[in-house]
Amino acid sequence: MAHLHKKMKKGRPYYYIREIKRVDGKPKVVSQIYLGTIEGIAAKCQWTAQASTPERLRVEEFGALFVAHEMERQLDTIGLIDSIVPRAPKETGPSVGEYFFYAWANRLIDPRSKRALEEWYGRTAIQQIRPVDIKQLSSQRYWEKWDRLDAESVEKIARGFFERVWAGQGSPPECVLFDTTNYYTFMASDTESELCQRGHNKEFRHHLRQVGLALLVDRDRRLPLHYVAYEGSRHDSKEFERIIDEMFGVLCRFNQTKQRLTLVFDKGMNSDENIGAIDDHDRVHFITTYSPYFVEALAATDLKLFVPVTTRSNLELDADGKGQDRTVAYRNRLDLWGKERTVVVTHNPATQRKKTYTMDRKLEQVREALIEFRANYREGRQQWRDPKAVRERYERLCERLHIASSYYDLEFGDQRKAPELSFRKNSYQIEKAAACFGRNVIVTDNHDWSTDEIVQLTLDRAFVENQFRASKDDRHVGIEPLRHWTDSKIRCQLLTSVMALTVLRLIEMKTETAGVKTPMGSSSGQAIIEEMRALHSVLGWYPGKREPSRYIETPTKTQAEVLKAFGWATNGSGVLQPANE
């Protein structure tokens, strides 16, 4: 065993590290290292302490950007884009593909405007992950690079991107979810644009110009596989009609065999033309919702004929002891759009209670308003003397409350030669509406599917709605509002945003497979990105060294699991290395 040994020479102590072992049964010095005098040892210790203390430190955001770059290495969006838009002979700085990467990586992690990208990347560990002259990431340089892309180039990039995404998925999609949304802009009315038009905005910003986006998402993986940007003034059903052949082409590329495909969409896409186009494709079937208003008798079917369905939400309610709130269903057949269809009517007790409460509250608001209307009419106040004007006020009130004006009957007359207004509830109309509360009508041409499958697939349409919600999240992706003023830039911006949205889901899938859970119990892509944003890289400048040393701060359990899912780990010294080393 090694030990500290002191020798006295000319009255002064000198120190050694010696190791003694028994050789042939006798103790013998087998190793001896000279340390020096006590003063020399102290000086060495002081120098070591000074050398290990950095003169300057810099902390940079690392984890989320590292994960984004790992996804880039897997997908190679830079190589894809550069193959479609190669460098010009005298082009300098990052390539067009690199500009797209720096854009979608930022939207994935912390969406900023192009003017703010230079500052944002300056606070990250981008020089360790993918070195770049960040002064080149200016808004002006982005406009110059993106000016090189026309609509056809953007479509080629999008098509190639999704092909790469799905190349590693194994099996092709069998059931896909379709929906549309729109994103408002602050573009001035006199700015020329084909894409940005006024229409019905889903955030109720009807006065602003907007751009529409249609998205196709695989039901099983919840992974996008196609998108289309279109004019904001177009109705959803009209856009569905226009791009339906394009969607079929996309679906057929994924399915080379004769397997059946099912397209799930909502009632906003229903039309004779759209359903007829689907009927013309033998391999493509559909599931859609249908307005109970057009099949009132069927929608109001006696609840005794309904039976519970086996869905994920019903199983969760059973597990929580809330079986009384399970969704139940009634199945029948009906001639719609020129053919016999399978129709499933569902009833959700929780939704029924909510709608009944909302209806009662609104009816009370209307009653209180009508009492005031009656007082004004009786007193003959100015602008309240004409029965037609009073009725119009009542109808506008109902429209504002999103309630039918037929729920109250108004009568105008004279009593003792004075104007009189009376009103009463129309019990028949109210009960007729209440009979459909909590009811949903589903139509499909998949006659051989079970009721459970049909209902669950309709509920799964929420997956594409969740993608739209994620695209409007200010913390990640953040498409809205679009702050671009030309159609070419808007197309590029939507492409980078859809790339970020897709990569977000890929990260979620990868960490789910690895069993990663955030401290809050969520494995969503947004939660993973937020967790990894808290993993920093530290640069330290030490005395006597020209180049700084870089270390990764000690990761949390979740951060270490995410790194491991991507094949990386940190050692005890804070150095990032492949996990198998």
BAMAR-345365 format. One record per residue (C-alpha): x, y, z; residue in one letter. Coordinates in steps of 0.2 Angstrom, whole numbers, padded with zeros to 4 digits, always signed. Each point is the difference from the previous one (the first is absolute). Layout:
<lumkols>
XYZa;...
</lumkols>
This chain:
<lumkols>
+0000+0000+0000m;+0007+0017-0005a;+0003+0012+0014h;+0008+0017+0004l;+0019-0001+0005h;+0011+0013+0008k;+0019+0000-0001k;+0011+0012+0009m;+0015+0007-0009k;+0012+0013+0008k;-0014+0003+0012g;-0013+0004-0013r;-0015-0011-0003p;-0004-0007-0018y;-0015-0010-0005y;-0003-0015-0011y;-0014-0011-0004i;+0006-0018+0003r;-0008-0017-0003e;+0007-0015+0010i;-0004-0018-0004k;+0006-0017+0007r;+0013-0008-0011v;+0005-0018+0005d;-0008+0004+0017g;+0009+0016+0003k;-0006+0018-0001p;+0008+0009-0015k;-0003+0017-0008v;-0007-0003-0018v;-0004+0018-0005s;+0005+0017+0006q;-0005+0017-0007i;+0008+0016+0006y;-0011+0014+0004l;+0012+0013+0007g;+0000+0011+0015t;-0016+0006+0009i;+0002+0017-0007e;+0002-0007-0018g;-0016-0011+0003i;-0010+0015+0006a;+0005+0010-0015a;-0005-0014-0012k;-0017-0001+0008c;-0003+0018-0001q;+0005+0000-0018w;-0012-0014-0004t;-0014+0008+0009a;+0003+0016-0010q;+0001-0010-0016a;-0016-0009+0003s;-0010+0017+0003t;-0006+0007-0016p;+0002+0018-0004e;-0016+0002-0009r;-0016-0011-0002l;-0014+0000-0013r;-0016-0010+0001v;-0009-0004-0016e;-0017-0009-0004e;+0005-0017-0006f;-0012-0015+0003g;-0015+0004-0012a;+0011+0006-0014l;+0011-0015+0001f;-0016-0011-0001v;-0006+0010-0015a;+0017-0003-0009h;-0001-0018+0004e;-0016-0001-0009m;+0008+0010-0014e;+0014-0013-0002r;-0014-0013-0001q;-0011+0009-0013l;+0014+0010-0009d;-0012+0014-0005t;+0015+0011-0004i;+0006-0013-0013g;-0018-0002-0007l;-0002+0019-0003i;+0017+0003-0007d;-0003-0014-0013s;-0016+0010-0005i;+0007+0017+0002v;+0019-0002-0003p;+0013+0014+0004r;+0002+0014-0013a;+0017+0002-0008p;+0005+0015+0011k;-0011-0004+0015e;+0007+0003+0017t;-0004-0004+0018g;-0012-0015+0005p;-0009-0009-0013s;-0019+0001-0003v;-0002-0017+0009g;+0010+0007+0015e;-0011+0015+0001y;-0015-0011+0001f;+0007-0010+0013f;+0005+0015+0011y;-0018+0006-0003a;-0010-0016+0005w;+0012-0004+0014a;-0004+0017+0008n;-0019-0003-0003r;+0001-0017+0008l;+0008+0008+0016i;-0004+0018+0002d;-0008+0008-0015p;+0007+0017-0004r;-0001+0012-0015s;+0014+0000-0013k;+0006+0016+0007r;+0003-0008+0017a;+0008-0016-0006l;+0018+0007+0001e;-0002+0005+0018e;-0009-0016+0005w;+0014-0011-0008y;+0013+0011+0009g;-0006-0007+0016r;+0000-0018-0005t;+0014-0013-0002a;-0003+0000-0019i;+0019+0002-0003q;+0003-0017+0009q;-0015-0008-0008i;+0001+0007-0018r;+0012+0014-0002p;-0007+0015-0010v;+0004+0019-0001d;-0015+0006+0009i;+0001+0017-0008k;-0005-0009-0016q;-0017-0005+0008l;-0008+0017-0003s;-0017+0004-0007s;+0007+0007-0015q;+0011-0015-0004r;-0016-0011+0003y;-0010+0010-0013w;+0015-0001-0012e;+0001-0019+0002k;-0019-0003+0000w;-0002+0010-0016d;+0008-0014-0009r;-0015-0012+0004l;-0016+0000-0011d;-0016-0009+0004a;+0006-0016-0009e;+0016-0001+0009s;-0009+0002+0017v;-0011-0015-0005e;+0014-0011-0005k;+0009+0004+0016i;-0016-0004+0010a;-0003-0017-0010r;+0018-0005+0003g;+0000+0004+0018f;-0015-0010+0004f;+0007-0015-0011e;+0015+0001+0012r;-0010+0001+0015v;-0010-0015-0005w;+0014-0010-0007a;+0005-0005+0018g;-0018-0004+0006q;-0001-0018-0007g;-0018-0002-0004s;-0010+0012-0011p;-0015+0010+0007p;-0017-0010-0001e;-0011+0014+0008c;+0002+0018-0002v;-0007+0015+0008l;-0004+0016-0010f;-0004+0018+0007d;+0003+0018-0004t;+0004+0016+0009t;+0005+0017-0003n;+0013+0013+0006y;-0003+0018+0001y;+0012+0013-0006t;+0002+0019+0002f;+0002+0003-0018m;-0007+0016-0007a;-0015+0000-0011s;+0010+0008-0015d;+0014-0013+0001t;-0001-0012-0015e;-0002-0018+0005s;-0009-0015-0007e;+0001-0010+0016l;-0005+0013+0013c;-0018+0004-0001q;-0014+0003+0012r;-0012-0014+0005g;-0007-0008+0015h;+0014-0001+0012n;+0000-0013+0014k;+0007+0012+0013e;-0014+0012-0005f;+0012+0013-0008r;-0011+0001-0015h;+0006+0018-0003h;+0017-0006-0004l;+0007-0008-0015r;+0005-0019+0002q;+0007-0015-0008v;-0008-0017+0000g;+0010-0016+0004l;-0006-0018-0003a;+0008-0014+0009l;+0000-0019-0002l;+0006-0010+0015v;+0002-0019+0002d;-0012-0006+0014r;+0011-0014+0007d;+0016+0011+0002r;-0008+0017+0001r;+0013+0005-0012l;-0003+0013-0015p;+0003-0007-0017l;-0006+0015-0011h;-0006+0018+0000y;-0007+0013-0012v;+0000+0019+0002a;-0015+0008-0008y;-0009+0017-0001e;-0008+0006+0016g;-0016+0004-0008s;-0004-0018-0006r;-0013-0010+0009h;+0007-0016+0008d;-0011-0011-0011s;+0005+0009-0016k;+0018-0003+0004e;-0003-0018+0004f;-0008-0002-0017e;+0015+0008-0008r;+0014-0009+0008i;-0009-0017+0002i;+0009-0008-0015d;+0017+0007+0007e;-0004-0009+0016m;-0004-0016-0009f;+0017+0001-0009g;+0009+0002+0017v;-0009-0015+0007l;+0003-0011-0015c;+0019+0004+0001r;+0000-0007+0018f;-0011-0016-0005n;+0007-0010-0014q;-0011-0015+0004t;-0019-0001-0001k;-0003+0003+0018q;-0015+0011+0005r;+0002+0018+0005l;-0012+0010+0011t;-0001+0019+0000l;-0007+0008+0016v;-0007+0018-0001f;-0013+0010+0008d;-0017+0006-0007k;+0007+0017-0006g;+0007-0010-0015m;-0016-0009-0004n;-0007+0003-0018s;-0007-0010-0014d;+0016+0003-0010e;+0012-0004+0014n;-0009-0016+0005i;-0002-0005-0019g;+0018+0002-0003a;+0004-0012+0015i;-0013-0012-0007d;+0010+0000-0017d;+0015-0007+0009h;-0002-0019+0004d;+0014+0000+0012r;-0005+0015+0010v;-0014+0001+0013h;-0006+0013+0012f;-0006+0004+0017i;-0008+0017+0003t;-0012+0009+0012t;-0017+0006-0006y;-0011+0014+0007s;-0014-0007+0011p;-0011+0014-0007y;-0002-0009-0016f;-0005-0017+0008v;-0009+0006+0015e;-0011-0015+0002a;+0015-0012+0000l;+0010+0012+0011a;-0014+0000+0013a;-0001-0019+0001t;-0006-0007+0017d;+0015-0002+0011l;-0006-0017+0005k;+0006-0006-0017l;+0018+0006+0003f;+0014-0012+0007v;+0017+0004+0007p;+0015+0000-0012v;+0018-0006+0004t;+0011+0016-0002t;+0015+0006+0009r;-0010+0014+0009s;-0013-0012+0006n;+0013-0012+0007l;+0007+0014+0009e;-0017+0005+0007l;-0003-0018+0006d;+0017+0000+0008a;-0005+0016+0010d;-0017-0006+0005g;-0009+0011-0012k;-0009-0013-0010g;-0016+0011-0001q;+0010+0012-0011d;+0004-0012-0013r;-0003+0004-0018t;-0014-0012-0008v;-0005-0003-0018a;-0014-0005-0011y;+0004-0007-0018r;-0011+0000-0015n;+0001+0003-0019r;-0006+0014-0010l;+0000+0006-0019d;+0012+0015-0001l;+0009+0008-0015w;-0008-0013-0011g;+0005-0016+0009k;-0004-0010+0015e;+0012+0005+0015r;+0003-0006+0017t;-0006+0013+0013v;+0005+0000+0018v;-0008+0012+0013v;+0009+0002+0016t;-0005+0008+0016h;+0011+0007+0013n;-0008+0004+0017p;+0013+0012+0005a;-0002+0010-0015t;-0019-0001+0002q;+0001+0008+0017r;+0012+0013-0005k;-0012+0005-0015k;-0015+0000+0011t;+0008+0011+0013y;+0006+0012-0014t;-0018+0000-0008m;-0008+0004+0017d;+0012+0014+0003r;-0002+0008-0017k;-0019-0002+0001l;+0000+0010+0016e;+0011+0013-0008q;-0013+0002-0014v;-0015+0000+0013r;+0009+0015+0009e;+0003+0009-0016a;-0018-0002-0005l;-0007+0007+0016i;+0010+0015-0004e;-0006+0000-0018f;-0018-0001+0006r;+0002+0015+0012a;+0008+0011-0014n;-0014-0005-0012y;-0014+0003+0013r;+0007+0017+0004e;+0002+0005-0018g;+0018+0005+0001r;+0008+0007-0016q;+0006-0014-0012q;-0010-0013+0010w;-0017+0004-0007r;+0001-0011-0016d;-0004-0018+0003p;+0011-0005-0015k;+0015+0009+0008a;-0003-0008+0017v;-0001-0017-0008r;+0016+0003-0010e;+0009+0005+0016r;-0006-0016+0008y;+0007-0010-0015e;+0017+0009+0001r;+0001-0005+0018l;-0004-0018-0004c;+0014+0000-0013e;+0012+0008+0012r;-0003-0014+0013l;+0000-0013-0014h;-0018-0006+0005i;-0015-0002-0012a;-0013+0014+0000s;-0014-0013-0001s;+0003-0005+0019y;-0011+0015+0005y;-0016+0006-0008d;-0003+0019-0001l;-0018+0007-0002e;-0003+0019-0002f;-0018+0008+0003g;-0009+0013+0009d;-0007+0000+0018q;-0011+0014+0005r;+0006+0010-0016k;+0018-0002+0006a;+0013-0010-0009p;+0003-0017+0008e;+0014-0013-0003l;-0002-0018+0007s;+0012-0015-0001f;+0001-0018+0005r;+0011-0015-0002k;-0003-0011-0015n;+0001-0017+0009s;-0001-0010-0015y;+0015+0008-0009q;+0010+0000+0016i;-0003-0019+0004e;+0003-0004-0019k;+0017+0008+0002a;+0004-0008+0017a;-0004-0017-0007a;+0016+0002-0011c;+0011+0006+0014f;+0016-0010+0002g;-0004-0009-0017r;+0012-0002-0014n;-0004-0008-0017v;+0014-0010-0009i;-0001-0006-0018v;+0011-0013-0009t;+0001-0011-0014d;+0010-0013+0010n;-0015-0011+0003h;+0011-0015+0006d;+0008+0011+0014w;-0006-0002+0018s;-0010+0014+0009t;+0015+0001+0012d;+0012+0003-0014e;-0010+0013-0009i;-0003+0010+0016v;+0018-0001+0006q;+0006+0006-0017l;-0011+0015+0001t;+0007+0004+0017l;+0017-0002-0007d;-0002+0015-0012r;+0005+0010+0016a;+0018-0005-0005f;+0000+0012-0015v;-0009+0013+0011e;+0014-0002+0012n;+0013+0003-0013q;-0009+0017-0005f;+0000+0004+0019r;+0019-0003+0000a;+0003+0010-0015s;-0008+0015+0008k;+0010-0002+0017d;+0010+0016+0003d;+0014-0011+0008r;+0002-0012-0014h;-0003+0001-0019v;-0010+0016+0002g;-0006+0002-0017i;-0013+0014+0005e;+0000+0014-0004p;+0009-0002-0017l;+0012+0015-0001r;+0005-0001-0018h;-0006+0011-0014w;+0002-0010-0016t;-0007-0017-0006d;+0017-0007-0003s;+0006+0004+0018k;-0016-0007+0007i;+0002-0016-0009r;+0017-0002+0007c;-0005+0005+0017q;-0014-0013+0000l;+0012-0013-0006l;+0012+0003+0014t;-0014+0000+0013s;-0007-0017-0007v;+0017-0007+0001m;+0002+0006+0018a;-0018-0007+0004l;+0005-0017-0008t;+0017-0001+0009v;-0009+0004+0017l;-0010-0016-0003r;+0015-0010-0005l;+0009+0005+0016i;-0016-0005+0010e;+0000-0017-0008m;+0018-0003+0003k;-0001+0004+0018t;-0016-0009+0003e;+0008-0016-0008t;+0015+0003+0013a;-0012+0001+0014g;+0004+0018+0004v;-0011+0010+0012k;+0001+0018+0005t;-0001+0005+0019p;-0018+0004-0004m;-0004-0017-0007g;-0002+0006-0018s;+0010-0007-0014s;-0007+0014-0013s;+0013+0007-0012g;-0003+0018+0008q;+0004-0007+0017a;+0016-0009-0006i;+0006+0016-0009i;-0003+0011+0016e;+0009-0013+0011e;+0015+0000-0012m;+0001+0019-0002r;+0005+0000+0019a;+0016-0011-0005l;+0014+0013-0002h;+0017-0001-0007s;+0014+0010+0010v;+0016+0008-0008l;+0014+0003+0011g;+0016+0010-0004w;+0015-0006+0011y;+0017+0009+0004p;+0013-0006-0013g;-0012-0007-0012k;-0005+0009-0016r;-0016-0010-0004e;-0014-0002+0012p;-0005-0017+0007s;-0019-0005-0002r;-0010-0010+0012y;-0018-0006+0001i;-0008+0004+0016e;-0006-0016+0010t;-0016-0005-0008p;-0016-0004+0010t;-0006-0018-0001k;-0012+0005-0014t;+0013+0009-0010q;+0012-0015+0002a;-0014-0012-0007e;-0003+0012-0015v;+0018+0000-0004l;+0001-0019+0001k;-0015-0001-0011a;+0010+0009-0013f;+0016-0011+0003g;+0009+0013+0011w;+0006+0002+0019a;+0011+0011+0010t;+0015-0007+0010n;+0005+0005+0018g;+0009+0015-0007s;-0014+0007-0010g;+0006-0005-0017v;-0013-0006-0012l;+0004-0016-0009q;-0009-0015-0008p;-0010-0010+0013a;+0009-0016-0004n;+0017+0007+0004e;
</lumkols>
